[in-house]
Amino acid sequence: LKDHSITYFPVGNGDTTLISLSDGTNILIDCNITRNSKNGNEKESYSVHEHLLEEMGKDGSSNPHLDAFILTHPDEDHCRGFSATFYSGDPSGYGQSHRKDGLIIIDELWFTPRIFPSNDDELSESARDFRKEAERRMKLYRAGDPKSKEPGNRLRIIGYSDNPEMKGLESILTVPGNAINLINGSLKSDFSLFIHAPFKKNTGSEESERNNTSVVFQARFNMPGAENAGLAFFGGDADCGIFRKIVEKSKEEDLQWDLFLAPHHCSWTFFNEQSYEDDSMPDKTSVELLKMHREGAYVIASCKPVVKGGESPPSYQAAKEYKKQVGEEKFLVTMDHPNEKEPLPIHFIITRMGPQKKDNSATNAIRSSGAVGAVVRTPQTYG
Amino acid sequence: MADTLFTSGLKSLKDKNLPKDIRSALKELRQGFPSLRIEAYSWLGFVLVPLKVQVNLPTRGTADNVDIRNTEPVFLLFDKEQYPLRAPLVFSNRLSFPKDRLPHLNPHPKDLPANFCLYRGSLDAWFLEHSLIELVDKAKSWLEDAAGGNLMRDSDRFEVTRIDDMYGFNTFEYSKFESFVREFWKNRGGCGGFKFLRYQVPDLDPRLEEKGYTINFECQVSEENIGADTESVRKLNLLIDEYSVTLPRARLLSSSGGYRSYGLLIWPDSDNVSGRYMGTLPDTLDEFIRLADYFGLNITEPLNALFSKELNLSHSVPVTIAIQRPRKLMNHDSEIELLSFLLKFPEGKIADINLVKKETIVKVLGHVNPLTVHRAREISGSHGDADYGRVLFLGCGAVGSKMILHFARSGHVNCSIVDTDVISSHNLVRHGLLRDSVGRNKAVAMSETIKEIFSADSDSAHVEPIKKDAIDLLLNDKTFPFKKYQWIIDASASPVVQRALTVAKLPESLHCCRCEIAYSGKLGFMSIEGSGRRPRLDDIQAFVFDKAIESEEILKWLQANRDERESELGSRLQEVNIGLSCSSETMKLSDAIVSLHSAAFTAGFKKIAKEDDFDEGYVQINCYDELKESPFRSSRFRIPGAAVLGDRNKTGWEVRLIGDTEKTLRGLFSSAKPNETGGILIGFANWNRRTVYVTRILMPPPDSCSSPYAFVRGISDVPDEVEHIHERTGAMLGYVGEWHTHPGGEPQPSPQDLSTVEKIKPNLDKARLPALLLIVTERGFYPYIFP
C-alpha cells in the first residue's frame, strides 16, 4: 500500500490538486494545465501532464486512467487544458493516437450542473469541452444505458434532487451536507469527502455568480488507528458569503482542517465581499473557519508569488491574514515553492499524526522523467 | 534544548590533509548545501563530516512522540582508504537520538549515535550510481519516515534485531525453541524460566579473534537426566580427543557431529512484552546482564546453575534469550525473538558469575535454521514439484551422481542407488563426489553424503545404497521389492543395462527413465517411457534414430558412429552404442559438459513428472555445440505408445510401430478405400531381440496401381528416398518391409502377396533382413514375417 497523499501543482493563478489514496485511487481536483491547451497563452512552468501520466494507473488495456475528476466550477483557470489532457467521448473509442497524446481517461466525472450558464458563449472553450463530456455521460444515465456504469462513462453530480433537471440522475446525486465515500464505483473505508456547497439557493438563482457556486468540500483521510488523520479543505473560488453560510450551518468537525487551499488563488474575496480598499477588516466567520485548523496546519495558496503592492490575486493582505493563523512557514505558495525560479509541486503524505510535507528525491525523479517525457513527446525543431 | 553532538570535541581536519576523493566530496557537499559550513573531523582514522538536515514533521508532531526534530544534526562517516567505493555511512550526530525506539538502524559500535539504514540492499552498490547529495536526501527521507511512523511499511511486523558483526552461528529450528518457551508458559502459568540445551560443537573453545564459529542444537536436557547425559558426553569428547591422534581430526569431528557441550535458553514471564529496539549489542557480561534485565530476563541464576551442575564443559557457553515482541516478527511467524550469544568465561573454577562480569567476553551468534528436506525444497523452489515417490537410480557415475545430487538438493531424498563401482581418483574429474570418497563404493559414499547434507533431518532422508550389479538386480533378483519404487532412472550409460531394463518384468506402477550423454558430449538423451511401457526405451531409441532425418545434430552423430563402426570393425553393426561410459579414463569430456546435460535432464524430468500422466512417452534431446551462437539447446518430444504386433507366422518376431506410424497407416487406409494401397516400411530389424521397429511409412509411389482387389507398388522415387534415409541415419534405418491394405478386411496374405514375398526374400536374406509383409485392414494390422 502507498501513502495517502495530496499534491498541489504549480499552475500559476489556477488550481490543480491531486489526491492519491493508499489503494492507488487518484482524484484530481480542477486543472489549469497550459501545455498544448487550445488557448493556452501562459507559459507552463512545470510539466503537470507528464507528472500525471507518471502517477496515473493503467486500465485493463494499459491506457492511463484517472479515477475521478472533480470540477469545482467551470472558470478557465480551473479547467484549462481539459481536452488536451483528458480523453473525451466513448471510452471504447480510445485509440493509438489518444495514447500517443497521453490522453487520460476519466473514469468518473464529478461536477455540479447548475453552475453552467444556459448560454454557451459565456463559457471558455475548455469549459465547453468539459460540459460536452458531462452531457454525453448524463445522456447515458438518463437513457439507462448499461454503459453508464462503466469507467469512462461514470458520473457523480453534486446537487439537489428537487431540481427537475436531475430527473433520472438521482442514483448519482450527492446532496451537499453529506459525506460520500463512493469513488469510481468503490466504497472507501479510509477516505471520504464531506460536501459543503453549492447551496440550493445559489445554484438555482439566475443571478448567482459562478465563483459563488463552487463545490466546497472537506477531504477526510483515515489511517489505521487514526480516524481523520488528515483533513484538507477545498473551496474552489467560493467567496466570503458562501463560507459564512458554511460556517453557520456546519458542525465543528466538518470544518476542521490540516491543509487549506486558499480560495480564489489567495484572493481577498475569502475575507470580505468588499475589496480590501473598501473594507480591510476580514469577516469574522472567515477568520473563524481559519481558526478551525488543527495543530501544525498549512495554508496552500495556488497562485503566483505574493508581492506587496502586486497584482491581485494573490492578495498580499489575504496572505498576511493566513500567516496570522498558521505562521509564516506554514503558508506555502505553489509558484514560489521551493523557489520562484523553478517551482515544484507541494507534496504531502498523510501520517497518523497529520500531513507530512515531502520534498524528497521521489518528487524530483518524477520531475526529471516527466521532463524527459515532455521532450520526447514534443516535436523538436533544429535549424 | 541544546544537545551534545558526537563530533563536538573531535579534531578538525584541514582540507589539504585529506585524500583527493574526500576533498572532492567536501566540495560536492559545499556546493549542494551552500548555507551550511562543511568541515571534516578525524575519528579513529575515519573522516567525519557533520551536516544539518531539515526534516518535515507531520503537522501534529511525530508518530508515537518519538524525538525527531525539524533540524537534525547528522554526520557522514567516510572510509579514507575506500571512499568512494565504500559509501559514507550516515549517523545521527545527536547523542540523545532515540535509537532504541526506531527500527531500520544498522548495528554499530555502541559509543556511536544511531546509524541509519538507508537502503535495503548494499548501500555501497547504490552509491556507485548516486551522488552525496542524494545520499543526504535519503537520510532526510529516513528521518521524515521516522517522524511519520513510516519506517516500517509492513506495519504488522516487528523488525528483528539486526546483527552485523556476528561471530558465528547457532543452528536450531526456530519453531522448536519457540515451542519450549510456549509449553513452559502454558504449564507454569506464564512464568519465566530456562532450559539446558546440548549442542554439537566442532570447536569446543573458539579462538575469539576468528569468526565462523558454528554450533548445532542437538537436544534439550531434562533435570533428571543431567548426570547420565554429562557422563556420556564426557566419554564421547574424550574419544574424539584420543582418536584425533590417529584419524584426521576434521573427518572425525564431522562424522561424529563434533564435541558436545551445553548451553542455555532463557525466557521472561509471558506478560513481559517489549517493543524496544537494540541500538547496540553487549560485548561484556556486565552489559549482557543489564540488557537482559531490561527485557525481564534473569540470566545470573541459570548461568550459576549451569556452573554448579558442571555443565560448563568448555569456557564458552552459548546462551539464547527469548524476547516477546508486540507484533509478529518480520521473518518468523512468531512474536518471540530469539537472540543467541556466546559467553567466553575466564579460565578456572567459577562459583558465581557475578564475580567474572568484567572478564567475560560476549559475542553475538546469528541464527540459522538447520537444513531440513522441507527447507531444501523451499529454498530451491521445489514445493510445486511432483512427488516422484521412491526412485531407483541405476548407476552413480558422472551423470548419475550429479542427477542424484540435483534431486537431493531440491529435497527429493527418497531413493536407492545401485552401483558396484568404487570411486577412483580419476573419477573426481567428472563425478559429483569429492576426494574423501575415493576408495569407497559410489552408492555408499553418495548415500552418506546426502545424509550428511540433511544431518539435522535424518528422519526424512531415505537414501539407501545397493551394492549390486544392476543387470543382475533387474533380471535375477526375484526378491527385490520393485513395487516400492515409482521410478527407475537409468544413468548407467550401459546398453546392457538398457537391454535388461527392456526385458525385465517390472510392475505396472513403475516408470522407466534413461539418461545418457552421446557424441562426445554434443548430445544428451533423456527417454521416459509411457505407462504400460508404451513406448518402451527401445521404441524411444528407434524414434531418436528417425529424428536424424530432420535433425542435423543427430545426423552428424549417427554418421560419426557409422564411420567409427566401419573403420574399426570393418563390418556393419546393428547396434549403436548411445551412452558414453564416463567412468573410462580415456573418455575425453569435461565436467562442465556432463553437468550441463545432467542439470538439463533433472530440470526436464521435474517438469515432465509434474505435468504428465504418461499416456505417451517422452524424449528430451540436449544439443551442445560450442561453436554455435546458442551453444546449448534442449528440446522435448512426445512419443505415442508403440503398437506392438505379434508375427502372424508365429516365428516369435514382433513388429513395433513407432511414433505416428500407426496413425499414418490408418489414415492412408481410409483415404484409399475402397481401393487397396501400400508402400514401404522404414525402420530396422533386430535379430537379437527378434523385433522389427517401424519408424516411418513411405507413401505409395506415384506410379503405383491400385484397385479394390489389387495393388501394385510402384518404384518411382523409392530408391532415392530409401537411400536418403539410409544416409541421413548413419545406416541405422532403411527399408524394413512392405505394407498394403485389404479394404475387404481379410487378415491373411493373398496368394499374390505370398508370391511377391517369395520374389523379394532372396535379396532380403542377403541384406540380413527378414521379409516383412504388413497387411492393414479396417480392424487392425497383421504382420507376416518370413525370416
Interface residues (C-beta under 8 A of the other chain):
Chain A: L1 D3 P224 D258 R294 E295 G296 A297 Y298 I349 T351 R352 M353 G354 P355 Q356 K357 K358 D359 N360 S361 A362
Chain B: N56 L57 P58 T59 R60 G61 T62 A63 E134 D137 K138 K140 S141 E144 A147 G148 G149 N150 R153 S155
